[in-house]
Amino acid sequence: MNIMLVSVTERTREVGLRKAIGARPRDIALQFLTEALLLTFVAGIIGMLVAVVLAHAIPPMPLYSEQFKTVNHEGDIFLRTSATVMLSSFLILAGVGVFSGLWPALKAASMNPVEALRYE
């Protein structure tokens, strides 16, 4: 949300110019909301890919199998990825992305074009 608020603040003159030449508030809100969702989903996908790679790259970690010398590695910690956990985290991520992008998008859409163009 902070990144999107900074993005709106940095592009205040652009928003003012777009509104001055006829952009509707919904067009500007849609632009910033789309940008927030794109950033959220790309970061989420990269994070999930890193998690899958790390889960496969890290070998089993002995917890108490070293002490008891078990043959089938009972008691070791195995990292595994779960489709259910990844889907639920993706849905939570989508909710956070919409929530975090909505406020800056509405803020940009409600700007007065004259004041936005005057902004330094």
N, C-alpha and C positions, 0 to 999 in steps of 0.2 A: 504494500500500500504506500509506503514511503517513497519507493522508487517511482510509482505512478504519480504521486503528488508532486515530486520534483520534476517529473516529465511535463506535467501540466504547467507548473510554474515557469519552467525554462521555455516553454513554447507558447507563452501567453500572447505574444505578438502574432504568432502564426494563427492562433485561435481567433484573435480579433480580426485579422485580415480575412480569414475564411468566413467569419460571420458578416463582415462588411460587404463581401461580394456575394452574399446570399446563401451561405450554408445554414441549414436548419439546425436547431439545437440537437435534434435526434441524430443527425449525421455526425456531429462532433462527438456526442456521447458514444455512438456506435464505434467511432474510430478509436477512442481511448479504451473502451471496454474490450474491443477486439485485440488491441495491443496488449492489454493486461492478461487476457486469456492465452494469447500466443506465448507470452513470456512464461506464464505459469505452466502450461502444458509441455513446452520444450524443456524447461527445467525439471519437471516431474519425470518425463521420459528419460532424460539423461540420468537422473538419480536412480531410477529403477534399473536401467541398464548397468550402472555401476554396481548396484546391489547384487544383481544376478552374477556379474563377473566376479565380484569378491566372494560370493557364496561358493562359487565353483573353484576359485583359486586357493582359498584358505583350506588347508588340510584339517582333518578332525583334531580337535584339541582334547588331550587326555584330561579327564577329571579325576577319576579314581581307578581307571583300568591299569595304570602304571603300578599302583599299589597291589592290586590283586592279580595282575598278569592274566587278564581274560583274553581268550583267543579271538573272539568275535567282536572285540572293542566295545563291550557293554560298559556304559558309564562315560563314554567319550561324548563330546559335544560336536554335533554335525550341524553345519550351517546349511539350511535349505530355504528355497524361496517357495512361497505359496501363492497360487493364483487368486485365491480368495482375499488374502491380505493385500496383494497388489491392487486388486480391483477396488477394494474398500478404501485404500489409501488414495487411489486415483479419483474416486468420487469425492472424498474429503478435500483433496487438492482442487478439484473443480469448484467446489463450494467456496473455498477460500479465495480462489482466483476471481470468481464473480463478485464476491463481497468486497474484496480489496480493489477491484477495478471499478466498481459501481460509484463509489464516492468521488474519486477523482474525475470520472467521466461526467457525472452530474455537475461537478464544480466547473469543469471546462465548458459544459453546455450552457450554464447559466451566466456566463460572463457577459458584461456589457461591452459591445465591440469598441466603443469610443475609449473606454477606460483601458481595455486590453491593448489597443494600439498605442496608448500613451505610456504603457508599462515599460520600465527600463530593466 
